[in-house]
Amino acid sequence: MKKVQMVEIREKPVVYRSAIASGEIFLKEKTIKAIKNNKIKKGDVLTTAQIAAINAVKNTPSIIPLCHPIQITGVDLDFEIKKDKIKVNVKVTSEGKTGVEMEALTGVSAALLTIWDMVKSVEKDEKGQYPTTKISNIKVVEKRKEKK
């Protein structure tokens, strides 16, 4: 059996770090309109997705087993609403010894999954399936490290 371990970061310097991740969820046009007009039965989709993203960022080490617990100094989140999709961008900042790209990716993923959960009743077809709903393009857009 192969050994699994966390990377030792004791010798690394504390520096300012940031990462931006993004991802998209493709939805029906009528679903996008319902989100914009706050007509989704479960409530305010984007506010709930924002809270889910922040919570996921703060809890990344509990979700991703080998991530170090780190001091998060900020989380910025925005949504780009298009005709057939919503793009989520999450920026995470920290002063620490390891990067924050996993936190940004986890935040994006949680936001997108929350959107799907909140709109699934209007996205389903007559058979209860999701033929057009899709999460894609989750990626790290930028990772920065600045020495003091």
Backbone bond lengths (Angstrom), bond angles and torsions (degrees), N, CA, C in turn:
res aa  C-N    CA-C-N  psi(-1)  N-CA   C-N-CA  omega(-1)  CA-C   N-CA-C  phi
1 M - - - 1.459 - - 1.528 108.75 -
2 K 1.301 115.80 136.11 1.461 121.56 -179.63 1.523 110.47 -77.54
3 K 1.307 115.90 138.66 1.462 123.20 179.01 1.526 110.59 -74.17
4 V 1.320 116.67 138.23 1.461 123.24 176.42 1.517 108.08 -115.42
5 Q 1.320 116.91 134.58 1.461 118.94 179.55 1.517 111.28 -152.04
6 M 1.325 115.13 156.00 1.461 120.07 172.25 1.525 108.25 -78.58
7 V 1.312 116.49 148.19 1.456 121.66 177.76 1.526 108.46 -72.67
8 E 1.311 116.80 136.23 1.470 122.33 177.21 1.529 108.57 -75.89
9 I 1.335 116.80 123.87 1.470 120.67 -178.42 1.533 112.60 -117.97
10 R 1.331 117.24 7.87 1.463 121.78 -175.33 1.522 112.77 -53.13
11 E 1.326 118.37 -39.46 1.467 121.82 -175.55 1.529 113.75 -82.86
12 K 1.315 118.02 -9.43 1.460 120.26 -178.42 1.526 109.88 -75.20
13 P 1.341 117.48 145.88 1.469 119.73 178.86 1.533 111.68 -77.71
14 V 1.316 115.09 154.24 1.460 121.17 173.57 1.527 107.34 -79.63
15 V 1.336 116.64 122.19 1.458 121.64 179.48 1.523 109.29 -139.81
16 Y 1.326 116.05 162.82 1.460 121.19 174.48 1.517 107.96 -71.80
17 R 1.329 115.64 133.24 1.456 120.75 -179.68 1.520 109.16 -134.37
18 S 1.323 115.64 146.65 1.458 119.88 174.93 1.523 108.88 -146.28
19 A 1.309 114.18 156.41 1.461 120.42 174.93 1.519 108.20 -149.14
20 I 1.310 115.06 143.33 1.462 121.88 174.94 1.523 106.99 -119.98
21 A 1.320 116.25 129.56 1.458 122.10 175.19 1.516 108.05 -124.34
22 S 1.328 115.54 155.65 1.462 119.95 178.17 1.525 109.68 -142.98
23 G 1.314 114.52 164.01 1.450 121.73 176.03 1.518 108.70 -167.65
24 E 1.332 116.36 168.31 1.464 120.95 -175.95 1.520 110.94 -133.31
25 I 1.316 114.66 150.71 1.447 121.20 168.94 1.527 107.68 -124.39
26 F 1.318 115.31 126.18 1.460 121.77 178.49 1.523 108.85 -92.15
27 L 1.328 115.44 129.19 1.458 122.33 -175.47 1.524 110.09 -135.06
28 K 1.322 115.49 165.46 1.466 120.97 174.25 1.527 108.99 -67.10
29 E 1.326 116.54 150.14 1.465 120.60 177.96 1.523 111.32 -57.43
30 K 1.334 117.47 -40.47 1.468 120.00 -179.31 1.530 111.13 -65.24
31 T 1.319 117.00 -30.34 1.469 120.09 177.23 1.520 110.25 -69.55
32 I 1.325 116.50 -43.19 1.473 120.92 177.60 1.529 109.57 -59.16
33 K 1.314 117.24 -44.33 1.472 120.72 178.58 1.521 111.18 -62.42
34 A 1.324 117.12 -41.35 1.470 120.97 178.99 1.530 111.10 -64.15
35 I 1.331 116.93 -38.35 1.470 120.78 176.98 1.526 109.37 -63.92
36 K 1.333 116.92 -48.68 1.470 121.39 -179.28 1.527 111.98 -59.34
37 N 1.337 116.58 -37.04 1.464 121.47 -177.35 1.528 113.29 -93.27
38 N 1.320 116.34 10.81 1.469 123.23 179.74 1.536 111.28 51.87
39 K 1.341 115.82 48.29 1.466 122.01 -177.95 1.535 112.49 -110.04
40 I 1.318 117.52 15.85 1.465 120.57 177.97 1.532 108.26 -86.42
41 K 1.329 116.66 129.91 1.464 121.61 -174.16 1.526 114.14 -56.16
42 K 1.312 116.96 -35.88 1.470 119.76 -177.61 1.527 112.64 -72.39
43 G 1.323 118.29 -16.57 1.466 120.08 178.11 1.514 113.42 126.07
44 D 1.308 114.88 -158.30 1.461 123.21 -176.65 1.531 109.36 -73.84
45 V 1.305 116.43 103.59 1.466 122.59 -172.74 1.523 112.03 -62.55
46 L 1.324 117.75 -49.85 1.460 120.01 -172.98 1.526 112.47 -71.92
47 T 1.323 117.51 -36.21 1.464 119.37 176.21 1.525 110.40 -65.44
48 T 1.322 116.37 -42.18 1.465 120.14 179.35 1.529 110.33 -65.09
49 A 1.326 117.10 -41.49 1.467 121.07 177.95 1.531 111.10 -63.88
50 Q 1.325 116.50 -36.58 1.464 120.73 178.09 1.528 110.59 -63.94
51 I 1.314 116.87 -45.81 1.467 120.80 178.80 1.533 110.23 -63.90
52 A 1.322 117.25 -41.66 1.466 120.95 178.50 1.530 110.82 -60.86
53 A 1.326 116.90 -41.58 1.466 120.97 -179.90 1.523 111.25 -63.53
54 I 1.314 116.73 -46.58 1.465 120.59 -179.97 1.526 110.20 -62.82
55 N 1.316 116.68 -43.97 1.461 120.89 178.29 1.530 111.06 -61.34
56 A 1.326 117.19 -41.98 1.462 121.29 179.24 1.528 111.26 -64.83
57 V 1.331 116.86 -41.87 1.470 120.50 177.94 1.523 109.62 -57.33
58 K 1.321 116.26 -48.19 1.465 120.70 -177.18 1.532 112.54 -67.33
59 N 1.324 117.06 -23.46 1.464 121.04 -176.58 1.525 113.73 -109.62
60 T 1.302 118.10 16.41 1.464 121.06 -177.82 1.529 112.94 -53.93
61 P 1.331 120.58 -43.41 1.469 118.69 179.88 1.536 113.76 -63.19
62 S 1.318 117.54 -21.56 1.464 120.37 176.10 1.529 111.65 -80.44
63 I 1.324 116.19 -20.85 1.464 121.80 -177.02 1.532 111.02 -97.33
64 I 1.315 116.87 -43.50 1.465 123.11 -179.18 1.535 106.82 -103.12
65 P 1.320 118.58 108.29 1.458 122.01 -166.52 1.524 117.29 -55.01
66 L 1.320 119.90 -35.94 1.462 120.20 -173.87 1.527 113.86 -102.88
67 C 1.326 117.44 12.44 1.468 120.83 174.74 1.525 109.82 -78.86
68 H 1.318 115.08 138.05 1.459 120.08 176.81 1.525 110.53 -75.34
69 P 1.325 117.48 142.16 1.469 118.63 170.31 1.530 108.52 -69.52
70 I 1.313 116.21 129.35 1.461 119.68 -177.27 1.524 110.52 -132.16
71 Q 1.316 114.59 162.52 1.460 121.93 177.66 1.527 108.60 -83.46
72 I 1.320 116.22 110.42 1.467 121.04 176.70 1.524 107.39 -85.25
73 T 1.335 116.50 128.92 1.465 119.16 178.95 1.524 112.64 -102.28
74 G 1.337 116.87 -14.65 1.451 118.43 178.13 1.513 112.60 -170.79
75 V 1.334 114.74 150.09 1.463 122.06 173.73 1.524 106.91 -136.70
76 D 1.323 116.47 121.61 1.463 122.36 174.89 1.522 107.68 -116.01
77 L 1.319 115.48 137.60 1.457 120.74 -175.47 1.511 109.21 -137.51
78 D 1.328 117.17 136.69 1.457 118.88 172.50 1.520 110.06 -142.35
79 F 1.309 114.23 158.59 1.451 123.14 -179.13 1.524 109.01 -119.16
80 E 1.323 116.13 136.05 1.460 121.98 172.13 1.524 105.84 -111.64
81 I 1.330 115.86 111.89 1.463 120.58 -176.34 1.527 109.37 -97.50
82 K 1.313 114.94 119.85 1.466 122.36 177.83 1.529 108.53 -110.88
83 K 1.309 116.82 -178.44 1.465 122.38 -178.31 1.534 112.36 -61.83
84 D 1.338 116.58 -39.24 1.471 120.36 -173.95 1.526 114.33 -124.93
85 K 1.338 117.19 9.46 1.464 119.06 -178.85 1.519 110.92 -159.42
86 I 1.323 113.38 163.08 1.461 121.62 171.77 1.513 106.71 -123.99
87 K 1.317 115.55 126.88 1.463 121.34 175.74 1.520 107.94 -99.89
88 V 1.316 116.43 134.19 1.458 122.57 178.79 1.529 108.24 -111.74
89 N 1.325 116.44 132.42 1.465 122.97 175.34 1.524 108.10 -121.80
90 V 1.323 116.09 129.52 1.462 121.04 178.88 1.518 108.60 -126.40
91 K 1.338 115.80 127.21 1.465 121.73 174.45 1.523 107.85 -113.34
92 V 1.316 115.90 129.94 1.461 121.82 179.33 1.525 107.88 -120.63
93 T 1.343 116.65 137.08 1.460 121.49 177.33 1.522 109.98 -125.15
94 S 1.341 113.76 155.00 1.459 120.46 -177.98 1.519 109.20 -162.54
95 E 1.314 115.91 157.46 1.459 121.28 165.06 1.518 104.99 -115.76
96 G 1.333 114.69 111.39 1.454 117.27 -174.92 1.509 112.64 -167.92
97 K 1.338 113.67 -165.29 1.456 121.59 -174.55 1.525 113.40 -104.63
98 T 1.327 116.68 -0.33 1.458 119.61 179.67 1.518 109.42 -145.84
99 G 1.314 115.76 157.74 1.459 121.57 -174.02 1.517 114.26 -70.94
100 V 1.324 115.36 170.75 1.469 121.80 -175.89 1.532 112.19 -120.36
101 E 1.336 117.16 18.84 1.463 118.40 -179.41 1.526 112.41 -67.52
102 M 1.323 118.37 -34.20 1.467 119.65 178.52 1.528 110.46 -67.16
103 E 1.321 116.87 -35.58 1.461 120.80 177.03 1.523 110.67 -65.39
104 A 1.342 116.62 -42.28 1.466 119.99 178.78 1.530 111.08 -65.28
105 L 1.331 117.25 -42.84 1.468 120.92 178.28 1.535 111.47 -64.26
106 T 1.315 116.29 -39.58 1.470 120.30 179.06 1.521 110.44 -66.35
107 G 1.333 117.01 -39.41 1.458 121.03 177.42 1.520 112.18 -62.56
108 V 1.327 116.75 -45.20 1.465 121.03 178.11 1.525 110.17 -61.38
109 S 1.317 116.39 -46.45 1.468 120.68 -178.46 1.521 111.39 -60.53
110 A 1.327 116.94 -44.44 1.468 120.41 179.90 1.526 111.50 -64.90
111 A 1.322 117.18 -39.73 1.467 120.21 178.32 1.528 110.77 -62.80
112 L 1.322 116.52 -45.91 1.464 120.44 -179.21 1.528 111.75 -65.24
113 L 1.314 117.07 -42.60 1.462 120.44 177.96 1.524 111.73 -64.52
114 T 1.315 116.38 -36.40 1.468 120.76 178.18 1.526 110.40 -65.99
115 I 1.326 116.52 -42.92 1.468 119.43 176.64 1.522 109.42 -58.25
116 W 1.323 117.42 -48.50 1.468 120.95 -179.63 1.526 110.32 -57.73
117 D 1.327 116.55 -47.55 1.468 119.94 -179.41 1.519 111.81 -58.76
118 M 1.306 117.18 -40.34 1.458 120.47 -175.43 1.530 113.31 -75.01
119 V 1.335 117.30 -24.49 1.470 119.91 -176.36 1.524 113.43 -109.57
120 K 1.302 117.67 4.25 1.470 118.91 -173.06 1.524 113.00 -61.29
121 S 1.315 118.37 -29.05 1.474 119.56 179.87 1.527 112.32 -65.68
122 V 1.335 117.82 -30.14 1.463 120.09 178.93 1.532 112.51 -96.50
123 E 1.315 117.12 -11.52 1.463 121.09 178.79 1.524 112.43 -88.84
124 K 1.328 117.85 -23.71 1.469 121.05 -177.68 1.521 111.47 -65.44
125 D 1.343 114.53 146.84 1.462 118.89 172.29 1.530 109.10 -88.91
126 E 1.339 117.16 -174.14 1.471 121.28 -176.76 1.531 112.95 -64.93
127 K 1.333 117.74 -17.05 1.467 121.75 178.36 1.532 111.81 -97.48
128 G 1.327 116.11 3.62 1.462 120.16 -179.69 1.523 114.31 80.68
129 Q 1.324 116.39 15.95 1.466 121.66 -178.71 1.528 110.35 -103.17
130 Y 1.328 115.76 170.02 1.464 122.87 -178.61 1.531 109.55 -119.52
131 P 1.328 118.47 73.73 1.472 119.88 -173.43 1.529 114.58 -68.58
132 T 1.318 118.54 -23.29 1.471 119.20 -177.34 1.525 113.33 -117.38
133 T 1.315 117.58 -12.46 1.464 120.58 -179.02 1.526 108.88 -74.19
134 K 1.336 116.02 132.06 1.461 118.86 -176.16 1.523 110.23 -156.22
135 I 1.314 115.88 135.21 1.465 122.39 170.95 1.521 106.46 -101.25
136 S 1.331 116.33 132.35 1.475 118.52 -179.98 1.522 111.45 -155.08
137 N 1.310 113.58 175.25 1.470 123.25 173.35 1.525 113.95 59.42
138 I 1.321 117.75 33.17 1.470 119.80 175.04 1.526 107.16 -74.63
139 K 1.334 115.16 124.22 1.467 118.94 -176.09 1.521 111.24 -159.29
140 V 1.323 114.82 161.61 1.460 121.80 171.29 1.523 106.53 -85.36
141 V 1.313 115.55 121.37 1.460 121.76 -179.79 1.527 110.40 -86.94
142 E 1.331 115.60 -37.51 1.469 120.10 -177.54 1.521 109.18 -156.79
143 K 1.327 114.78 141.90 1.469 122.24 174.08 1.522 106.99 -133.09
144 R 1.342 116.39 129.58 1.469 119.71 -177.56 1.519 110.37 -130.35
145 K 1.329 113.69 150.18 1.457 121.93 175.13 1.518 106.59 -141.96
146 E 1.339 116.31 123.38 1.464 119.93 -177.68 1.514 109.55 -122.48
147 K 1.309 115.79 125.89 1.461 120.24 176.81 1.517 109.46 -76.22
148 K 1.318 115.92 145.75 1.476 121.03 -179.67 1.498 111.57 -71.40
